[in-house]
Every structure is written in structure tokens, then in C-alpha cells.
Amino acid sequence: MKKYLFSLLLISIACCTKEEKPLQPAQIHYVVGQPYQVGEQWYYPEENFAYHATGLAVISKNQKDKLTADGEYYDPQRMTGAHPTLQLPSIIKVRNVDNGREISIRLNDRPSSYPSRLLELTPKAGELLGISNGQTAKIEIVEEEDQSQNLAFEMPNGPQTEMKVNTAPLDTIMVENLNGKSSENNAKKKSDPTFPKALNSSLILKDMPITFTQGQITGGQIWIDCGSFTLRVYANKLAARIGGRVTYSFEGGRRILHVRSGPYQSVESADQNLDYLLKSGIKGAKIIVE
């Protein structure tokens, strides 16, 4: 009887256990993606090889095997990260403004754990940057333009793919003889050795070095950037609406007016006000560090 009950128990456990589906084979590829929404915030992915921004970074909550947005296997011990809008993969330099540590990582995913964060890091990348699980760090990101461009042009589905598809020569050229027979003109047969490489789904990317350098400690306060304008009348209206202030910078010889809310003494208060602003219709609001 006991043996019978034990067998029934094993059967019921087996029935209740869900079989996990095996991961699909890694197929690393270039991706930008469509606009998407997380909570109240919209993100608009774009190709930008000269990216520079400030904001908040956290360690990803993900601790299990998965495929990243660009088709890699996620590995918590690699120097990689997730960014909401940059093309993938990309190479960036990240600096913790409070301790000066700098690391280089490869972006290969979109954030999934923390809305309104500029960057999610693997535990290894966070460790080298001086961030612990559960902590939030103020960071600056500078994209490595040449490395990111070179990487993009090596990728399947990268910027070169459409150009190659449109200009790729035929494998063979058929020539009509005077006797009406067709034959292959091997002398004119031409192939592009770079095109098959562009469609190779078994591409393997080199791991980023597991190291950090000591950079400058600049610190910075937490602000919410609510929008940029060229006309002061619109900047002043938005600043009055949210109780913010107007600052300016020069970009390409033009004066750009920025509407800012803050500064905030804590991440929690910045998050609360960001949520309020987003729900109030300020859809482009984001946390920055200055």
C-alpha cells in the first residue's frame, strides 16, 4: 500500500512539474526596433552612433538563461547591458559619476526590470562599476562611435544588408548564343564574399574586457528633463505649468532651451515626480544627472 501511494505521489509531482522550453539557438543580429511603452513612458529606439547621455543605472533582476534582444545568450558574468533606445549591439563607455569608475560594455538588450532607468547592467558589470544589487547609481554614457559603427556593419540585418541586397550581383550570367542555346558565362560569374557573411546567423561576438579604469569624480544632482525647445515662449509655458526652470545649451550653433524639474535629493522623490509628470501628459520626461 505504501509503495502504491509513493508511486502515486511521484506521478502527481511529475504531472504538476512544468517542462521548461529549451532556448532557441543564438542568432546574433542587428536590431533597432519599434516604439514601445513601459508603464506611462514611451521609448523610441533609434540608430545613433554619437550617443551621449546621463541618468541612472541599476543591476538587472534577470538571473536565468534567456536570449537578449539582439539574439545573444544572457550571461550575468559578461560585461553587457540593456538600454531603452540605442541600436543593438553597441559599445559604450559608462562612468559612475560618484566614484569615477569607468567600464566599457556591449549593449545587447532592452531593459525589463526598471522603468525610467537609462541602463541595466549585468551583476559583473555593476560590480566593476561599484554598484550592488538594489542600488541605483548616477552615470554618464558615451558611445564608442567607431566601434559601434564597425559592429553594426558586421551584423546580419545591419545597415549594410539592404544595400547589399539591392546591389548583390547574380551568381551566374546567362548568355544567349547565336545558335539559340543558353550557356553560363563563367568569365562574368561574380560573387560578393562579404554578402554571405552579412547573413551568417552564427556570428560570435568577442567578450568585453572584465576591467575598470579610474576616471574623474564629478558627482551631479538628479533632475527631470521635461523637453527641449528653440522658442522661449513654449519653454516658459511648460516651465510655469510644472513649476520648473529653463536652462539652455548650444548645439550646432543654435541655442536649445531645456525645461528641467528639480533638483531632487533622492531617487525616490525623482521617481515619484517623474510618474506624476508622465501621467500629466509630459511623455518625453526623463531622469538626468547634472
VOBA-1610 file (N, C-alpha, C; in pm, whole numbers, padded with zeros to 5 digits, always signed):
BEGIN
Met+00083-00121+00000Met+00000+00000+00000Met+00087+00126+00000Lys+00190+00125+00085Lys+00279+00241+00093Lys+00350+00262-00040Lys+00390+00149-00101Lys+00460+00158-00228Lys+00367+00216-00335Tyr+00239+00178-00328Tyr+00141+00228-00424Tyr+00121+00379-00406Leu+00108+00423-00280Leu+00089+00567-00252Leu+00211+00647-00295Phe+00331+00591-00273Phe+00454+00660-00311Phe+00460+00677-00464Ser+00415+00575-00536Ser+00413+00582-00682Ser+00316+00690-00730Leu+00198+00696-00664Leu+00101+00799-00700Leu+00157+00939-00675Leu+00232+00955-00563Leu+00291+01084-00530Leu+00391+01127-00637Leu+00474+01034-00682Leu+00573+01065-00786Leu+00505+01105-00916Ile+00395+01033-00948Ile+00322+01064-01070Ile+00261+01203-01064Ser+00202+01239-00948Ser+00138+01370-00935Ser+00241+01481-00939Ile+00360+01457-00880Ile+00466+01559-00885Ile+00510+01580-01029Ala+00525+01470-01103Ala+00566+01479-01242Ala+00464+01554-01325Cys+00336+01531-01295Cys+00230+01598-01370Cys+00225+01747-01341Cys+00257+01784-01217Cys+00249+01924-01177Cys+00373+02002-01219Thr+00480+01932-01252Thr+00603+02000-01290Thr+00595+02042-01436Lys+00614+02174-01460Lys+00608+02225-01595Lys+00745+02210-01662Glu+00743+02155-01780Glu+00867+02142-01854Glu+00904+02276-01915Glu+01028+02320-01888Glu+01074+02445-01946Glu+01116+02422-02090Lys+01071+02513-02176Lys+01106+02503-02316Lys+01253+02537-02335Pro+01325+02459-02414Pro+01466+02490-02438Pro+01481+02621-02513Leu+01592+02691-02486Leu+01618+02816-02556Leu+01641+02790-02704Gln+01599+02886-02784Gln+01627+02879-02926Gln+01776+02900-02951Pro+01829+02849-03060Pro+01971+02872-03091Pro+02001+03021-03102Ala+02117+03062-03054Ala+02157+03203-03062Ala+02171+03243-03208Gln+02109+03355-03244Gln+02121+03410-03378Gln+02144+03560-03364Ile+02269+03597-03347Ile+02304+03736-03321Ile+02276+03821-03444His+02208+03932-03425His+02170+04017-03536His+02158+04162-03490Tyr+02154+04250-03585Tyr+02140+04394-03559Tyr+01993+04427-03543Val+01961+04512-03445Val+01821+04548-03423Val+01810+04690-03369Val+01710+04761-03419Val+01673+04892-03364Val+01538+04878-03296Gly+01437+04844-03373Gly+01306+04815-03313Gly+01207+04928-03324Gln+01083+04896-03292Gln+00971+04990-03299Gln+00950+05059-03163Pro+00881+05174-03163Pro+00847+05239-03036Pro+00770+05143-02946Tyr+00792+05155-02815Tyr+00722+05069-02721Tyr+00696+05145-02592Gln+00605+05095-02513Gln+00562+05163-02390Gln+00588+05075-02269Val+00641+05137-02164Val+00659+05071-02034Val+00589+05159-01931Gly+00478+05112-01877Gly+00401+05196-01786Gly+00347+05317-01859Glu+00379+05436-01808Glu+00335+05560-01871Glu+00436+05615-01970Gln+00551+05551-01981Gln+00660+05607-02060Gln+00675+05538-02195Trp+00690+05621-02300Trp+00715+05570-02434Trp+00863+05581-02466Tyr+00915+05481-02537Tyr+01054+05482-02581Tyr+01056+05470-02733Tyr+01151+05542-02794Tyr+01161+05546-02939Tyr+01303+05506-02982Pro+01325+05375-03004Pro+01459+05329-03045Pro+01505+05398-03172Glu+01634+05428-03179Glu+01690+05492-03296Glu+01837+05455-03312Glu+01885+05464-03435Glu+02026+05443-03465Glu+02100+05574-03438Asn+02192+05571-03344Asn+02265+05692-03306Asn+02406+05650-03264Phe+02504+05678-03347Phe+02640+05634-03320Phe+02722+05736-03242Ala+02663+05851-03210Ala+02733+05954-03133Ala+02656+05987-03005Tyr+02603+05883-02942Tyr+02515+05899-02826Tyr+02593+05943-02703His+02534+06037-02628His+02592+06084-02502His+02475+06122-02410Ala+02471+06066-02291Ala+02359+06093-02202Ala+02397+06066-02057Thr+02316+06118-01966Thr+02332+06090-01823Thr+02200+06037-01769Gly+02207+05967-01657Gly+02087+05912-01597Gly+02121+05818-01485Leu+02035+05720-01462Leu+02051+05626-01352Leu+02071+05484-01406Ala+02156+05410-01336Ala+02183+05270-01375Ala+02153+05178-01258Val+02110+05057-01291Val+02080+04955-01190Val+02131+04820-01242Ile+02134+04722-01154Ile+02169+04586-01194Ile+02041+04512-01232Ser+02046+04443-01343Ser+01929+04371-01392Ser+01885+04265-01292Lys+01753+04246-01282Lys+01700+04142-01194Lys+01711+04004-01257Asn+01733+04000-01387Asn+01736+03872-01457Asn+01856+03789-01413Gln+01833+03666-01371Gln+01939+03577-01328Gln+01934+03442-01400Lys+01852+03429-01502Lys+01838+03299-01568Lys+01871+03311-01717Asp+01888+03196-01778Asp+01921+03194-01920Asp+01807+03253-02001Lys+01844+03334-02099Lys+01746+03388-02192Lys+01820+03440-02314Leu+01746+03468-02420Leu+01804+03532-02537Leu+01781+03682-02526Thr+01885+03758-02550Thr+01874+03903-02546Thr+01808+03954-02674Ala+01781+04085-02679Ala+01711+04142-02793Ala+01788+04126-02923Asp+01922+04120-02917Asp+02000+04103-03039Asp+02038+03957-03064Gly+01981+03865-02985Gly+01997+03723-03013Gly+02111+03654-02943Glu+02175+03719-02844Glu+02282+03656-02766Glu+02221+03580-02648Tyr+02301+03492-02589Tyr+02262+03432-02462Tyr+02300+03527-02349Tyr+02206+03555-02261Tyr+02235+03640-02146Tyr+02329+03567-02051Asp+02432+03638-02006Asp+02529+03582-01911Asp+02557+03687-01805Pro+02520+03662-01678Pro+02541+03762-01572Pro+02687+03794-01545Gln+02779+03713-01596Gln+02922+03736-01572Gln+02990+03806-01689Arg+02915+03848-01788Arg+02973+03921-01900Arg+02950+04071-01883Met+03031+04148-01955Met+03023+04294-01947Met+02923+04343-02053Thr+02796+04326-02022Thr+02691+04367-02113Thr+02585+04446-02038Gly+02493+04504-02114Gly+02388+04583-02051Gly+02269+04602-02143Ala+02163+04662-02088Ala+02039+04687-02161Ala+02011+04837-02163His+01974+04887-02280His+01945+05030-02299His+01811+05044-02371Pro+01729+05144-02336Pro+01594+05150-02392Pro+01585+05191-02538Thr+01685+05262-02595Thr+01666+05314-02730Thr+01781+05290-02827Leu+01903+05271-02784Leu+02015+05260-02877Leu+02008+05134-02962Gln+02065+05141-03083Gln+02073+05024-03169Gln+02156+04917-03099Leu+02121+04791-03128Leu+02188+04678-03065Leu+02250+04587-03172Pro+02373+04541-03149Pro+02459+04572-03034Pro+02532+04706-03053Ser+02574+04765-02942Ser+02653+04887-02942Ser+02758+04877-02833Ile+02866+04952-02850Ile+02971+04958-02749Ile+02967+05095-02682Ile+02959+05097-02550Ile+02954+05224-02479Ile+03053+05224-02363Lys+03091+05344-02323Lys+03171+05363-02202Lys+03079+05420-02096Val+03081+05362-01977Val+02994+05404-01867Val+03080+05453-01752Arg+03046+05572-01700Arg+03120+05626-01586Arg+03025+05649-01469Asn+03061+05596-01353Asn+02989+05625-01229Asn+03038+05761-01180Val+02952+05862-01186Val+02997+05999-01159Val+03033+06020-01013Asp+02988+05930-00923Asp+03014+05947-00780Asp+03144+05883-00734Asn+03195+05784-00810Asn+03323+05724-00770Asn+03428+05729-00881Gly+03389+05774-01000Gly+03483+05790-01109Gly+03517+05664-01185Arg+03462+05550-01146Arg+03494+05425-01217Arg+03434+05425-01357Glu+03513+05376-01453Glu+03469+05368-01591Glu+03483+05225-01643Ile+03381+05179-01714Ile+03386+05047-01776Ile+03338+05059-01920Ser+03375+04961-02002Ser+03323+04951-02138Ser+03239+04825-02146Ile+03120+04837-02201Ile+03030+04723-02212Ile+02968+04719-02351Arg+02909+04604-02384Arg+02832+04591-02507Arg+02684+04590-02471Leu+02609+04679-02531Leu+02464+04678-02514Leu+02406+04569-02604Asn+02323+04483-02547Asn+02265+04376-02628Asn+02118+04349-02597Asp+02055+04436-02515Asp+01917+04405-02474Asp+01841+04533-02443Arg+01709+04518-02424Arg+01622+04626-02378Arg+01591+04602-02230Pro+01582+04710-02150Pro+01554+04693-02007Pro+01418+04628-01984Ser+01410+04547-01878Ser+01284+04478-01848Ser+01245+04490-01702Ser+01338+04535-01617Ser+01312+04531-01473Ser+01271+04665-01415Tyr+01331+04773-01465Tyr+01313+04903-01401Tyr+01276+05009-01505Pro+01151+05055-01507Pro+01115+05165-01595Pro+01192+05292-01556Ser+01216+05378-01651Ser+01279+05510-01633Ser+01428+05504-01600Arg+01490+05386-01605Arg+01635+05378-01585Arg+01704+05381-01721Leu+01816+05453-01727Leu+01888+05467-01852Leu+01962+05339-01890Leu+02000+05262-01788Leu+02085+05146-01816Leu+02061+05037-01712Glu+02053+04912-01760Glu+02054+04795-01673Glu+02183+04717-01702Leu+02255+04682-01596Leu+02384+04616-01608Leu+02377+04472-01559Thr+02463+04388-01612Thr+02478+04255-01554Thr+02543+04270-01416Pro+02528+04171-01329Pro+02593+04179-01197Pro+02744+04202-01205Lys+02811+04141-01303Lys+02956+04160-01316Lys+02990+04303-01354Ala+02918+04359-01451Ala+02942+04497-01492Ala+02910+04593-01377Gly+02802+04567-01304Gly+02768+04651-01190Gly+02873+04645-01082Glu+02926+04526-01057Glu+03031+04509-00956Glu+03153+04596-00988Leu+03198+04594-01113Leu+03315+04671-01151Leu+03288+04821-01149Leu+03161+04857-01168Leu+03127+04999-01164Leu+03101+05048-01021Gly+03105+04954-00926Gly+03085+04990-00785Gly+02941+04997-00743Ile+02854+04916-00808Ile+02711+04914-00776Ile+02675+04777-00720Ser+02596+04775-00614Ser+02547+04650-00557Ser+02402+04628-00597Asn+02356+04503-00586Asn+02216+04473-00613Asn+02125+04561-00528Gly+02025+04619-00592Gly+01931+04705-00520Gly+01972+04850-00517Gln+02096+04881-00553Gln+02142+05019-00554Gln+02115+05084-00689Thr+02109+05217-00688Thr+02096+05296-00809Thr+02215+05390-00817Ala+02278+05396-00934Ala+02397+05479-00950Ala+02372+05588-01053Lys+02432+05704-01030Lys+02427+05814-01127Lys+02541+05793-01226Ile+02507+05792-01353Ile+02607+05755-01454Ile+02607+05852-01572Glu+02716+05845-01647Glu+02727+05911-01776Glu+02763+05805-01880Ile+02698+05812-01996Ile+02723+05718-02105Ile+02781+05794-02225Val+02889+05741-02279Val+02944+05794-02405Val+02962+05675-02499Glu+02900+05682-02615Glu+02911+05571-02709Glu+03047+05574-02779Glu+03104+05454-02797Glu+03227+05439-02875Glu+03186+05435-03022Glu+03192+05550-03087Glu+03132+05565-03220Glu+03190+05470-03324Asp+03323+05466-03335Asp+03386+05382-03438Asp+03358+05234-03413Gln+03371+05191-03287Gln+03348+05050-03256Gln+03203+05010-03283Ser+03109+05098-03248Ser+02968+05067-03269Ser+02935+05062-03417Gln+02992+05153-03496Gln+02967+05150-03640Gln+03025+05025-03704Asn+03147+04991-03667Asn+03208+04870-03723Asn+03127+04746-03688Leu+03078+04742-03564Leu+02998+04628-03520Leu+02868+04620-03598Ala+02805+04736-03618Ala+02677+04739-03690Ala+02692+04688-03832Phe+02802+04723-03898Phe+02819+04684-04037Phe+02865+04539-04053Glu+02896+04473-03941Glu+02925+04330-03946Glu+02802+04245-03919Met+02697+04308-03870Met+02581+04233-03822Met+02486+04191-03933Pro+02430+04069-03921Pro+02314+04035-04004Pro+02201+04134-03975Asn+02133+04178-04079Asn+02026+04279-04070Asn+02081+04418-04039Gly+02214+04436-04046Gly+02273+04566-04016Gly+02250+04666-04127Pro+02304+04788-04111Pro+02281+04894-04211Pro+02328+04855-04350Gln+02426+04763-04361Gln+02478+04723-04491Gln+02390+04625-04565Thr+02298+04557-04493Thr+02224+04446-04553Thr+02137+04491-04669Glu+02061+04598-04649Glu+01971+04646-04754Glu+02052+04689-04876Met+02165+04755-04850Met+02250+04797-04961Met+02301+04676-05037Lys+02343+04571-04964Lys+02395+04452-05029Lys+02287+04379-05108Val+02167+04374-05052Val+02057+04306-05121Val+02026+04375-05253Asn+02028+04509-05250Asn+01993+04584-05370Asn+02102+04580-05477Thr+02227+04560-05436Thr+02337+04567-05532Thr+02407+04434-05554Ala+02365+04329-05481Ala+02433+04199-05494Ala+02422+04147-05636Pro+02536+04107-05698Pro+02531+04055-05835Pro+02471+03916-05841Leu+02425+03877-05957Leu+02373+03742-05975Leu+02486+03642-05966Asp+02454+03522-05920Asp+02557+03418-05910Asp+02613+03383-06048Thr+02526+03377-06147Thr+02571+03345-06283Thr+02501+03437-06381Ile+02564+03456-06496Ile+02504+03536-06601Ile+02480+03445-06721Met+02356+03439-06767Met+02323+03353-06880Met+02343+03431-07010Val+02415+03371-07104Val+02445+03437-07232Val+02375+03362-07344Glu+02304+03433-07430Glu+02232+03372-07545Glu+02328+03363-07664Asn+02355+03241-07710Asn+02440+03223-07827Asn+02360+03240-07956Leu+02432+03257-08067Leu+02365+03274-08196Leu+02288+03150-08238Asn+02328+03032-08187Asn+02258+02909-08223Asn+02133+02886-08139Gly+02103+02985-08051Gly+01982+02975-07972Gly+01998+02906-07840Lys+02118+02850-07815Lys+02141+02781-07688Lys+02192+02879-07582Ser+02154+02849-07459Ser+02200+02932-07348Ser+02315+02864-07279Ser+02407+02943-07231Ser+02520+02888-07156Ser+02560+02984-07047Glu+02631+02932-06946Glu+02680+03015-06837Glu+02809+03082-06879Asn+02818+03212-06856Asn+02941+03285-06884Asn+03022+03287-06756Asn+03109+03187-06740Asn+03187+03178-06617Asn+03284+03293-06601Ala+03324+03352-06711Ala+03417+03465-06701Ala+03350+03583-06634Lys+03218+03594-06647Lys+03147+03707-06588Lys+03081+03669-06456Lys+03098+03543-06418Lys+03039+03499-06291Lys+03106+03572-06177Lys+03026+03626-06089Lys+03082+03712-05985Lys+03003+03693-05857Ser+03070+03692-05746Ser+03002+03683-05617Ser+03067+03781-05521Asp+02993+03818-05419Asp+03042+03913-05319Asp+03069+03837-05191Pro+03195+03823-05152Pro+03226+03741-05034Pro+03176+03801-04904Thr+03146+03930-04905Thr+03103+03993-04780Thr+02954+03975-04757Phe+02878+03950-04865Phe+02734+03938-04850Phe+02692+03814-04772Pro+02745+03694-04803Pro+02710+03577-04722Pro+02746+03597-04575Lys+02857+03667-04548Lys+02895+03691-04410Lys+02789+03773-04338Ala+02729+03868-04413Ala+02629+03954-04351Ala+02505+03877-04311Leu+02481+03762-04379Leu+02363+03683-04347Leu+02396+03564-04256Asn+02518+03561-04204Asn+02560+03449-04120Asn+02501+03463-03981Ser+02414+03371-03942Ser+02347+03382-03813Ser+02428+03320-03699Ser+02545+03264-03730Ser+02626+03200-03626Ser+02740+03290-03580Leu+02726+03420-03602Leu+02830+03515-03564Leu+02853+03510-03413Ile+02978+03514-03372Ile+03014+03513-03230Ile+03084+03644-03198Leu+03035+03714-03097Leu+03095+03841-03059Leu+03197+03820-02947Lys+03306+03896-02953Lys+03408+03885-02851Lys+03358+03945-02719Asp+03396+03882-02608Asp+03360+03935-02477Asp+03435+04064-02450Met+03368+04158-02384Met+03433+04282-02344Met+03525+04253-02225Pro+03636+04327-02213Pro+03730+04302-02103Pro+03667+04327-01967Ile+03694+04237-01873Ile+03638+04249-01738Ile+03736+04333-01655Thr+03724+04464-01670Thr+03815+04556-01602Thr+03751+04694-01592Phe+03807+04778-01507Phe+03761+04916-01498Phe+03883+05007-01488Thr+03863+05134-01521Thr+03966+05235-01504Thr+03913+05342-01411Gln+04003+05415-01349Gln+03962+05521-01257Gln+03959+05653-01331Gly+03839+05706-01347Gly+03820+05834-01414Gly+03793+05946-01314Gln+03743+06054-01368Gln+03719+06173-01286Gln+03589+06162-01207Ile+03593+06203-01082Ile+03473+06208-00998Ile+03411+06346-01013Thr+03294+06352-01072Thr+03229+06482-01094Thr+03102+06499-01010Gly+03044+06389-00966Gly+02918+06399-00892Gly+02809+06454-00983Gly+02703+06501-00924Gly+02592+06556-01002Gly+02461+06542-00928Gln+02369+06630-00960Gln+02236+06627-00899Gln+02135+06561-00995Ile+02029+06510-00936Ile+01925+06442-01014Ile+01818+06544-01055Trp+01793+06549-01186Trp+01692+06637-01242Trp+01597+06553-01329Ile+01484+06614-01365Ile+01397+06556-01467Ile+01395+06652-01585Asp+01436+06601-01699Asp+01433+06679-01823Asp+01295+06661-01885Cys+01222+06771-01903Cys+01084+06763-01948Cys+01064+06799-02095Gly+01171+06845-02160Gly+01158+06878-02302Gly+01255+06985-02344Ser+01279+06993-02476Ser+01370+07093-02532Ser+01298+07174-02639Phe+01331+07303-02647Phe+01262+07395-02738Phe+01362+07492-02801Thr+01321+07550-02913Thr+01401+07658-02973Thr+01338+07795-02946Leu+01209+07798-02913Leu+01141+07924-02882Leu+01115+07934-02732Arg+01154+08047-02674Arg+01141+08064-02529Arg+00997+08065-02483Val+00904+08114-02565Val+00765+08123-02521Val+00711+07986-02484Tyr+00746+07882-02561Tyr+00697+07747-02532Tyr+00769+07687-02411Ala+00898+07717-02400Ala+00972+07668-02283Ala+00919+07729-02156Asn+00888+07859-02160Asn+00837+07927-02041Asn+00700+07873-02000Lys+00616+07842-02100Lys+00483+07788-02069Lys+00492+07655-01997Leu+00579+07567-02047Leu+00593+07436-01984Leu+00656+07448-01846Ala+00755+07536-01832Ala+00819+07555-01702Ala+00719+07607-01599Ala+00632+07699-01640Ala+00530+07752-01548Ala+00429+07644-01511Arg+00398+07557-01607Arg+00300+07451-01582Arg+00350+07351-01479Ile+00478+07318-01481Ile+00530+07213-01392Ile+00607+07270-01273Gly+00620+07402-01267Gly+00698+07462-01160Gly+00847+07436-01175Gly+00893+07430-01302Gly+01033+07401-01329Gly+01111+07525-01368Arg+01226+07504-01426Arg+01312+07613-01468Arg+01362+07588-01610Val+01409+07698-01674Val+01458+07688-01810Val+01610+07710-01811Thr+01682+07616-01870Thr+01825+07631-01892Thr+01850+07624-02043Tyr+01972+07648-02085Tyr+01999+07642-02229Tyr+02137+07588-02257Ser+02153+07538-02379Ser+02282+07491-02429Ser+02289+07527-02577Phe+02408+07515-02635Phe+02424+07543-02777Phe+02459+07413-02849Glu+02379+07381-02951Glu+02400+07260-03029Glu+02399+07295-03177Gly+02512+07272-03243Gly+02523+07306-03385Gly+02505+07454-03411Gly+02548+07537-03316Gly+02537+07682-03334Gly+02401+07738-03296Arg+02307+07652-03258Arg+02174+07700-03219Arg+02156+07691-03068Arg+02082+07786-03014Arg+02050+07782-02871Arg+01929+07692-02849Ile+01948+07592-02763Ile+01839+07499-02728Ile+01800+07523-02584Leu+01670+07543-02562Leu+01617+07569-02427Leu+01566+07437-02368His+01609+07409-02245His+01569+07286-02177His+01484+07319-02054Val+01374+07250-02041Val+01287+07267-01924Val+01318+07156-01825Arg+01358+07194-01705Arg+01401+07098-01603Arg+01318+07113-01476Ser+01297+06999-01412Ser+01233+06995-01281Ser+01334+06939-01182Gly+01346+07004-01065Gly+01443+06956-00966Gly+01524+07071-00909Pro+01639+07041-00848Pro+01698+06907-00831Pro+01630+06828-00721Tyr+01650+06695-00724Tyr+01589+06605-00627Tyr+01696+06547-00536Gln+01665+06538-00409Gln+01761+06491-00310Gln+01769+06339-00305Ser+01671+06271-00363Ser+01672+06125-00360Ser+01615+06069-00489Val+01651+05946-00519Val+01597+05878-00637Val+01447+05857-00621Glu+01405+05827-00499Glu+01262+05800-00474Glu+01177+05923-00507Ser+01221+06042-00466Ser+01142+06162-00495Ser+01143+06193-00644Ala+01255+06168-00711Ala+01260+06188-00856Ala+01165+06093-00926Asp+01162+05967-00882Asp+01072+05869-00943Asp+00926+05910-00924Gln+00891+05958-00805Gln+00754+05999-00778Gln+00712+06115-00869Asn+00801+06214-00883Asn+00769+06329-00966Asn+00768+06293-01114Leu+00856+06203-01155Leu+00856+06159-01293Leu+00724+06090-01325Asp+00676+06005-01237Asp+00549+05937-01257Asp+00435+06037-01269Tyr+00438+06140-01185Tyr+00335+06245-01190Tyr+00339+06320-01323Leu+00459+06356-01367Leu+00473+06432-01492Leu+00428+06348-01613Leu+00464+06220-01614Leu+00422+06134-01724Leu+00270+06121-01730Lys+00208+06105-01614Lys+00063+06093-01610Lys-00005+06226-01645Ser+00070+06336-01630Ser+00016+06468-01664Ser+00030+06500-01812Gly+00089+06408-01887Gly+00100+06428-02031Gly+00236+06471-02080Ile+00336+06480-01990Ile+00472+06517-02031Ile+00543+06387-02069Lys+00512+06333-02186Lys+00554+06198-02223Lys+00705+06186-02247Gly+00772+06297-02275Gly+00916+06290-02301Gly+01001+06309-02177Ala+00939+06317-02060Ala+01016+06340-01936Ala+01109+06223-01907Lys+01229+06256-01859Lys+01327+06152-01824Lys+01421+06204-01718Ile+01476+06113-01640Ile+01570+06149-01534Ile+01709+06167-01593Ile+01776+06276-01554Ile+01913+06303-01597Ile+01997+06339-01474Val+02127+06349-01494Val+02220+06386-01386Val+02306+06501-01435Glu+02308+06611-01360Glu+02392+06726-01398Glu+02451+06791-01274
//
